[in-house]
Amino acid sequence: MEKSIENQKEMYRKMISIRKAENAFQKEFYDGNVPGFIHLYLGEEAVAAGVCMNLNRDDFVTSTHRGHGHFIAKGSELTKIAAEIMGKRTGLCRGRGGSMHMTDMDNGMLGTTGIVGAGFPMAAGLGLAFKKLGTKQVSVCFFGDGSVNEGTFHEAINLAAIWTLPVIFVCENNLYAQSTPQEYHQKCKDIAVRAEGYGVASEIVDGMDVEAVSDAAARAIARARNGEGPTLLECKTYLYSGHYVGDAKGYRYAEEMEYYRNERDCITLFRDKMLDAGLLEDADFDEVDKEVDKAVADAIAFAMDSPFPDPEEVTEYVYADTYENGGAGAKAYGGR
């Protein structure tokens, strides 16, 4: 991807939008305005931003229970994301999905899920559909280090390999599977080495460096679009907020958390790099910060002012609008 000033500002905008939105959602959770648990993306912003910088609107993404950042980076409307997280009728799924079950088919977001490893077969299925249809679309599967121990990972990556599917498997290796350190649940230090057993291209990248992620993702996406098959991209990253909001993080070392916050923060690293290189100035960052602050405040206000779903409508949207009837699935794949 061409590294123009506008592209660099857009990368920063995606990261800072995730950071500020997640901080706002956390506040609303503690204020009692968010039903259920929420799992924040704080610290991992460079992965979602770097990958999604290279995607088109009609490319598809499968997410996880920690999916707010993916939706924001892909370009879903922040007002609708906030409303969905708060369970409001104006949300992406009319308040029926909440934080862990959002979907935005118009923006290529197949959805978040509370089932660990559920995204793998869906991403492979999308890749198969794109190959059968002869499009240049790709699917991206975001997942954590713990989920590669699930059988679905091995099944999906094997099928993607033997069928040469346009799938990019993006591992957000934040060193912990919920509260279990990676060294306790896997013998291999690098998850990317598992790709070799399936004949799949792989790459390990610093997940706190948004430019490195973007460059690696661009290479993987280009291979997929050119019919060269899947890639396993491992992004070494770190999660600030713990597994869920309210997690005491007693399983982590204080020195480790301080190191990643003070020395390896992806937003600070990017900002300092751009300033040192003279590509962006403080005024550029301040301009984006101001715009994002307003967008987040507007989204929260919109969600707070929106109504909850009417209980009498509980039986609506239970059954999918089918392909034959020209529903969402048909529109997503160019049907009626």
N, C-alpha and C positions, 0 to 999 in steps of 0.2 A: 504494500500500500504506500502511495506517495505520502511523504511526511511533510505535508504543508502545514502552515500555521493553523489553518482552520481544522485540519484533522487532529492536530495536537490539542487544540482547544476542545474539540468534541470528545476526545479521550478523557480529558480532565472533567468535562461536563458529566460524562457518564459516571465516572468514579465518585465525584463529589455529590451527584444527585443520589446515588445509592447511600453514601455515608450520611448525608443530611436527612434523607427520608427515613432510613432505619433508626436514626437517633430520635426522630419525631414519633415513629411508631412505638418505640420503646417507652417514651414518655406517656403516650396515650394508653399503653398497656398498664403501666403503673397507676395511671389515673382511673383505671377501671372501664375504659372505653373500647377495649378489644376483647372479644369473647375467646375463651380457650387459650392455648399456649401459642407463642410465636417464636420462631427460630430465626435469628438475625444473621445478616451476611457481613457484619462489620469486620474489616480487615482483609477480606478477600476480593475487594472491589476490582482489582486489576485483572482478575481472571475473567469475570463476566464482561467487563468493558473491552478488554483486549480481544476476546473472541468475537463478541457481537459487533465490533467495529467492521468486521469483514463479512458480515452476513447481509443478505438481502431480505426484504420483508417477507418474501414467499418461501424462504428457508425455514425449516422447522426446528424447534428446540424441545427436548424433554428435560424437565427440571426435577427437583427433589423437594423435601419438606422445607429446605432452606432456599426458597426460590425468588424472594422479592427482588434480589439483585439482578437475576437473569431477566425478569420481566422489565425492569427499568432500563437495563442496558440494551435490550432488544427493541425498546421503543413503545411499550404499552403505555397507555395514558395514566399518568400518576394519580389523577383524581379518581379514576375507576379502581386503581390498585388500592388506594387508601380506603375507599368505600367498601371494597370487598373484604379487606382485612378487618374492618369494623362491623362486618356483617350487614351492610346496608343494601337497600334495594337497587341503588344506582351503581353497584359494583360490577366488576367484570362478569361475575356469575350471579348477579342479582342478589348477592348476599348469601347464597346457598353453599358456597365453597369455603370461604374464609381463607386464612393465610396458607393452609397446607393443601388446598384443593382448588387453586385458581386455574383458569384456562382463558386463552385469548386467541382463538383460531384465526381471527382477522390479522393478527400480527405474528402468526406462526408459532405461537406458544401452546404446545399440546397440553401442558399443565404441570402443576406441582403435585406431589403425592406423598402420603405418609408411609408408603410401602417401600422399604429399602430395596433397591435394585430393580424397581418396577420400570424404570425408564429405558433399560437396556433393550428389551425385546420391542418396545414401542419405537425406539430410534431405528432399530434394524428394519422393522416393518415399514417405516416411513422411507428408508433408503431403498427398499425393494419396490415400493410404489413409484418412487421417482425414477428408478431404473426402467421399470415396465412402461411408464408413461413417456420415457425418453426426454425428460426435462433435465435442466442443469441444476436443479435444486439439490441441496444437501440437508442432512439432519445432524444435529449436534446433541449429544447426550452428556449433560453435566452429572457428576456423581462424586461421592466422597471415597476416601481410602478404605473405609470399612466395607463398603458395598462390593468391592471386587472379590470378596470371599463368598459372595452369593453365586449360586449356580447360574442365574440369569446372565451374569457378566460373561461367563465362559461360553454359554450357548449363543449369546448374541454376537460376540466378537468373532466366534468361529463361523457363524453363518455369514456375517458381513465379509469375512475374508474369502470364503469359498465362492460366494456369489459376487464378489467385487462390488460391494455396495458403497454408495457415497455417504458414509457415516464418519463423523469425527467424535471419538470418545474422549471427553475431557475430564480427567481426574483432578479434582480439587483436593489435593493431599494436604490437609491441615494438621496432620500428625496424630489426630485422635479420632477413633471411631466411637462417637458419643463421649464416653469418659475413659476409653481404653487406648493407651498409647500404641502407635503403629508397631513398635518393636515387640509388643506383647501379642499381637494378633496376626503377625506376618513374619516370616523368616527373611523375606527379601526386603532390602532397604529401598529399592526403586521399583515402583509398581510397573513402570514402563517396560521392564524386562519381560513381563508376562506376554507381551505382544509377540515376542520372537517365536514362542511356541505355536502361534497361530499363523505365522507368516505375515504379520501385519506391521506396517511402518510405525515407528514410535519416536517420540522426542521428549526429553525432560527439559523443563524451562523454569526459570525463577518466577514463581507466581506473584511475587511482590513487585515485579518490573513489568508495567503494562505494555511497554514497547516490545519487550522480549516475547510476551504472550501474544501480542498482535502479530508479530512477524512469524512466530511458529504456527499460529492459527491460519494465517494467510497461506502458508505453504501446504498445510494439511487440507484446507478447503480447496485450493487449486488442484491438488491431486484428486480429490473427490470429484470435482466438477469435470476433470479431464478423463474420468473413467478409470482411475488408477486405484480405486478402492479405499478402504478405511485407514484411519490413523488413530493411534492411542497417544494422546497428548497429556503428559503428567505435569501439573503445575504445582510446584512446592509453595505452599501458602500458609497462612495462620489465621485463626479465628479469634477475635477479641472478646466476643460476647458470651462465650461458653456455648454448650449445646443448645440451651434454651434461655429465654429471658428469666433471670432469677437463679440461674445455675451458680452455685457458690464456687465452682472451679477448684475444689479442694484437691483434685487429682493433678493439678499443674504446679510447677515451680514458679515462685514469684519472679526469680531472675529471668526465666524464659519469657514470661509475659511482658516484663519491662523491656527486654531486648527487642522483641518484635514491635512493641509500641513506639519505643524511642529511637531505635536504630533502623528498623526495617518497614516502617509504615509506607505503604505503596503510594499514597497521595503525596506525602512529604518528599519521598524520593523522586517522584516525577516532577514535582514543582521545583525542587532544587536543581534537578538536571536541566530543565528548560531555562531556568534563570541563568545558570552557569554558562549554558551554550548560547545565550542571547536570543533564543527562539521565541520566548514569551517573556513578558514583563509583569511586574506585580499588578499593574493596572488591568492586564488581560485576565488574570486570575480573579481579581476583585470584581470585575464585571460579571464573570460567570457565577461567582459566589452570590452576588446580589440577585441575579436572575433565578438561581436555583432556590435561594431562600424564599423568594416570593412564590415560586411554583410549589414548594413544599407546604408553605403556609396556606396557600389557596387550596391545595389538595386536602389538607386536614380540615379546613373550614367547610369545604364541600361535603366531605364525609360526615362531619358532625351535624351538618344541616340536613342531611339526607334521611329519609324515613327507613325504618326496618321493613322487611317484607311482611305483607299481610298474612297472618296465620291461615286465613281462608284459602290462600293460594298454594298451600303446601303440596298439593298433588300436581301442580303445574311443573312442566319441564322434567318430569320423571322419565319419560321415554324420549329418545333421540328423534330428531327430525331426519328421516332417512334420505339416503342418496336418491332413491327413486322419486321422492317428493321434492327434490331440489333443495335439501337442507344444507346445513353448514358444511358437512363433509363433501357434498357435491361442489359447493362453491370453492372450497379450499383446493380442490384438485381440478378446477376448471370445468366442472359439470354444469347442469342446468341451474 
